Amino acid sequence: MSDSIVIVTDANFEEEVLKSPLPVIVDFWAVWCGPCKMVAPIVEQIAVEYKDKLRVGKLDVDSNRAMPSKYGVRGIPTILMFKDGQLKETIVGALPKDKIVATITKHF
């Protein structure tokens, strides 16, 4: 995993995501999830390409149950976009990179 990606947990969610000065996307995923494996390289590319404009985090839903429940994550992969501590976008499923980028870049 790229060093541009932050491991997000229930315990550090507020600090890493909600209090971030930059917009943040959080990839909700699980090891056993096939579509998550398809999205993972896209998320890594976005983390590198937008490192000065965006924080990128990954949250394992099997190890962290509170935040997926709080934000209504019912299926994975789900990418949530936060800005100024507020949820701005929800992307569900293994979408192509151009669709993900178009959704998140309007918040820069």
Beta strands, then each sheet from edge to edge (+ up, - down):
strand 1: 5-7
strand 2: 24-29
strand 3: 55-60
strand 4: 78-83
strand 5: 86-92
sheet 1: 1+ 3+ 2+ 4- 5+
end
